[in-house]
């Protein structure tokens, strides 16, 4: 029995269906194709289908009448492994509980059915229709608590990319007592929401499933916490394109007497100090984190922007052996999947996990906004990022939330990637004068230039960068180096857990 497409969806769609028929020499829709669609496709491709971070299926595939006009397109998509959307390498088959793949027999059945002229078959051969729960807009089930952005925001007509920050304070009226969160689902309030980063609840991006913690693992929320909303709006500008937004997030809690053994920790491996040369089709950076305690990895989420090409997580064990934990050979910005282990990956103390991201900044990348431009770190989709998020359990009992704990007194933040400004100066010094001029810095950091340039000579030295690092309380950032092989450019940064 294989799991339905959406991990943890607490709806009737989270069902197990019997094994599909083998690829038949004369397949029909009712007997051979429909069971495959029910098990693998209809969770999204139906009326009021799943909304994966703004990705909504453009058609329903629940009946022969609905499927027949799309037959050639379906054949192409499944044969190319474009659908269902799943980007982990085939070597990981069966490792992740939210895997969305078709067997070769299922692919062959669909291809052969289309080649045979899409015969409908005997209606009596069709399985019973799946009874989807269409009465609840939340795929996690009715939330115990719904939080809403504290105010409506109007995204103006001329906006292309804009970031706005809001904060919701958790009062005793909202949360009379501390509770453990079991599931989190964000609901964008408009079509121009590209992604939401919410401290400490995580967030949503294109292709994301709702967060449903494995049994026994959760996250605390209590009065005194605050929830931040970093909203990224992206749209085509023009008269009449402005829209109001007021996004929401739904939370389901564990029962009050439930024994939650672990609070999920987070580690976003990442790097800020990179410059992807114009036209470079295989530029990469790496970041490493050493785990001081025995650890169990729960999930991975690689994140880049439009030039993202591939991503990989590797483990370097204390005994000298290595292992590829997750290989994503064809990263897709529109499907930012979180990969949940079916069985948590155990790492002994001293294990180093390395995250590497690759970009294609050449004209061969059809999604590249401008292959003639060198690209640095930045928040807009036309700039780039390199984050390798990890959710894990620290067996020592320590918890390190991914984005901190919302600023509650006594609950320190942490877990975020440290900005290695010394490496940034060395890596971004395009004119080679040993300093960073304002125009050499990522746009998102140029506003801090006057503060960092303490001697006001128009250039930031490594020493000035170190002083700035200390002021920001990040003086222990890892050191980066340069290397290269096989035409591949890369940087490496190491962090200590």
Secondary structure, DSSP 8 states (H G I E B T S, - for coil): -B--SSTT--STTS--B-------TT--IIIIIHHHHHHHTTTTSSTT--EETTEE-SS--SSHHHHHTTHHHHHHHHHTT-SS---S-GGGTTTBTT-----HHHHHHHHHHHHTT-----GGGS--------S-S-TT-S-SEEEE-SS-EEE-TT-SEEEEEEEEE--TTT-SS-EEEEEEEEE-SSTTEEEEEETTTEEE-TT---EE--TTEEEEE-TT-EEEEEEEEE---STT--EEE--EEEEEE--TT----EE-EEEEEE----EE-TT-SSEEEEEEEE-SS-EEEEEEEEE--TTEEEEEEEEE-TTS-EEEEEEESS--TT----EEEEEEEEE-TT-EEEEEEEE--STT-TT-S-TTS-EEB-SSTTSB--EEEEEEEETTS----TT-STT-TT-----S----HHHHHHHH-TT-SSSB-GGGS-GGGGGGHHHH-TT-SS-B-HHHHHHHHHHTT-TT---EEEEEETTEEEEEEEEE-
